[in-house]
Structures are given as structure tokens and as C-alpha cells.
Amino acid sequence: VGHLSLVLIMLGAIVGGMYGYRNPQFMVSEGETLPVAAQAGLALQVLDFTDKYDPTTGQPIDYASEVVLLKDGQEVKRQTVRVNDPLRYDGLTFYQAFFGASTAMTVKDKDGNVVLQSAGVPLAYETEEGRKFGVLAIPGTGYNAEITGTRGGTDPEIKPGQVGIGIYASGQSTFADSKVIDQGK
């Protein structure tokens, strides 16, 4: 019976790994809400993120995200998610896989009308030059924006306090336009 139970647990892990829903691109910035594609009407909101380190060694002690799960706009679950303490709801599991920088973007059209208000863009990818970047779809335009952060004080192109923005048509790989802008501009 003991051996059979171990085999069943391993079989369950294999089947879940092969056929379960996974979305490693699901990243939510602090203060943002993102729909969960696996279930209609479900959305995850990240209220707060904290990280703690050992003051003597600098080693991480805790990474914690305070999250709210919404179903059709109503709160169904609230939890502090940690690396080994995921949020579980209705057959779905939300893990805190990593954390990193993100930028809040407000997009306006040429007339100054807000197209997208304060969208959090996780800078979760890395360029060949070592800069972190993220991608933002601009609603109703057919364009995306690649938001790129600085490498730090020695970066000759994007200084601290600036981001690079490259605009490209969906499905294209070259920028239609790009600029480096200061925060708040």
C-alpha cells in the first residue's frame, strides 16, 4: 500500500506537469490587477510586496506578496503568498516565482487623452547588453511598447531615473520609434 501510494503521487505529479495549465509569463506588478486566462472572470491583484534580508549575511529571509483573488470583481480569497506558501483556489495554484523591478506607465494619445492608466510593466526579461525590459500592449492601437531600464550609473544610454521606450507594431520585430525618457515624462 505504501509503495502504491508513492507511485500514485508520482503519477499525479507527472500528469499535472504534462497536462496542467501553466503560464510562466503571468507577472503582476505591485498595485496592479491582471485577469487569469485559465478561468473566466478571475483576476489576481497584488496589493503589496515585501522582501527581508539577514542584516549580517545579506541572505534573503522572506519574500511576501499580499494578494487578492477576484471573481467577477468580487473578492473570493486574500492571502500573503510566499515562495513555499502559494495561493490555491478552485484547482489553480499561484506561486511567487520571482520578483524584480517594474515600471508604472501611463499612455496618452497625441491629443493628451489617456489610453492606458498606470499599467505596471514587470521588467522581467534581459537584453543582450544586460538591461532589464518588459513589454506593454497598448490597447486599441495594434502597437506594443518595450520598456527598458538602466544598467546603473555607468550605463551610457539609459541613465538612472530614465527608461527606454521602443514602439513597434504587433507582430513586428523592429521599432517604429524609440526614445529615452525621464521618469514622470
C-alpha positions in Angstrom: 0.0 0.0 0.0 2.9 2.4 0.8 4.6 1.7 -2.5 1.4 2.1 -4.4 0.7 5.5 -2.8 4.1 6.7 -3.8 3.6 5.6 -7.3 0.2 7.3 -7.4 1.7 10.6 -6.1 4.5 10.4 -8.7 2.0 9.6 -11.5 -0.2 12.6 -10.3 2.8 14.9 -10.5 3.7 13.7 -14.0 0.2 14.1 -15.3 -0.2 17.5 -13.7 3.1 18.6 -15.2 2.2 17.4 -18.6 -1.4 18.4 -18.9 -1.9 21.1 -16.2 -2.3 24.8 -17.1 0.9 26.8 -16.6 1.6 30.4 -17.5 5.2 31.4 -16.7 4.5 34.8 -18.3 1.9 35.7 -15.7 3.5 38.6 -13.9 1.6 41.1 -11.8 3.2 44.4 -10.6 2.5 45.7 -7.2 -0.7 47.7 -7.2 -2.0 46.0 -10.4 -4.7 43.6 -11.2 -4.4 41.0 -14.0 -7.0 38.6 -15.5 -6.3 34.9 -15.1 -6.6 33.3 -18.5 -7.3 29.9 -17.1 -10.7 30.9 -15.7 -13.2 33.4 -17.0 -13.9 36.3 -14.6 -10.9 35.5 -12.4 -8.3 38.2 -11.7 -5.3 38.5 -9.3 -4.4 41.8 -7.6 -1.1 42.4 -5.9 -1.6 44.8 -3.0 1.9 44.8 -1.6 5.3 43.1 -1.8 8.0 43.0 0.9 11.4 41.4 1.0 13.6 40.8 4.1 17.3 40.0 4.4 19.5 38.8 7.1 21.4 42.0 8.3 24.7 40.2 8.9 24.9 37.9 5.8 22.6 39.7 3.3 20.9 36.4 2.6 17.2 36.5 1.8 14.9 35.7 4.7 11.4 36.3 3.2 9.7 37.4 0.0 6.0 38.0 0.6 3.2 39.3 -1.7 -0.2 40.4 -0.2 -2.7 39.3 -2.9 -6.4 39.3 -3.5 -8.2 37.0 -5.9 -11.3 38.4 -7.5 -14.1 36.5 -9.3 -16.3 38.8 -11.4 -15.0 41.7 -9.5 -15.8 40.3 -6.0 -13.1 39.2 -3.6 -13.0 35.4 -3.1 -9.7 35.0 -1.4 -6.9 37.1 0.2 -3.6 35.7 1.2 0.1 36.5 1.8 1.9 34.4 -0.8 5.4 33.3 -0.1 7.8 31.1 -2.1 6.7 27.9 -0.4 3.2 29.1 0.5 1.3 29.5 -2.8 -2.3 30.7 -3.1 -4.7 27.8 -4.0 -8.2 28.4 -5.4 -10.6 26.2 -7.4 -7.9 23.9 -8.8 -5.4 26.8 -9.6 -2.2 27.5 -7.7 -0.4 30.8 -7.8 3.3 30.7 -6.9 5.6 33.6 -6.1 8.3 32.5 -8.6 10.5 35.7 -8.6 10.4 39.4 -8.0 12.1 42.3 -9.7 11.8 45.8 -10.9 8.7 47.1 -12.7 7.7 50.5 -14.0 4.3 52.2 -13.9 3.3 53.5 -17.3 0.5 55.9 -18.3 0.0 56.1 -22.1 -1.7 59.1 -23.8 -2.6 59.7 -27.4 -1.3 62.7 -29.4 -4.3 64.8 -28.1 -3.3 64.1 -24.5 -6.2 61.6 -23.8 -5.3 58.7 -21.5 -5.2 55.4 -23.4 -3.9 53.3 -20.6 -3.7 54.5 -16.9 -0.8 53.4 -14.7 -0.1 50.0 -16.1 2.6 48.1 -14.2 5.2 46.6 -16.5 7.4 44.0 -14.9 11.0 44.3 -16.3 11.4 40.5 -16.3 13.5 40.0 -19.4 17.1 40.9 -20.2 18.6 42.4 -23.4 22.0 41.2 -24.8 23.5 44.4 -23.1 22.3 43.3 -19.7 19.4 45.8 -19.4 16.1 44.6 -17.9 13.0 45.1 -20.0 9.2 44.4 -20.2 6.5 44.6 -22.9 3.3 46.5 -22.7 0.4 46.1 -25.2 -1.2 49.5 -26.0 -5.0 48.9 -26.1 -6.8 49.7 -29.3 -3.7 50.7 -31.3 -2.1 47.5 -32.6 1.1 48.6 -31.0 3.3 47.3 -28.2 5.9 49.2 -26.2 9.2 47.7 -25.0 10.1 49.4 -21.7 13.8 49.1 -20.9 15.5 50.0 -17.6 19.1 51.2 -16.9 22.1 49.0 -16.1 23.0 51.6 -13.5 25.3 54.6 -13.1 27.7 53.6 -15.8 25.1 53.0 -18.5 25.9 55.4 -21.4 22.5 55.1 -23.0 19.8 54.9 -20.2 20.8 56.8 -17.1 19.3 56.1 -13.6 15.9 57.8 -13.5 15.3 57.1 -17.2 13.7 54.3 -19.3 14.0 53.5 -22.9 10.7 53.1 -24.8 10.5 51.4 -28.2 7.2 51.3 -30.0 6.5 48.5 -32.5 3.5 47.2 -34.4 2.2 43.9 -33.1 3.8 41.0 -34.9 6.8 43.1 -36.0 10.3 43.0 -34.6 11.7 46.4 -35.4 10.8 49.7 -33.6 8.7 52.2 -35.4 10.0 54.8 -32.9 12.1 54.8 -29.8 13.2 57.3 -27.2 14.9 57.5 -23.8 12.7 59.5 -21.4 13.0 60.7 -17.8 10.7 59.3 -15.1 7.4 61.2 -14.9 7.6 62.3 -18.6 
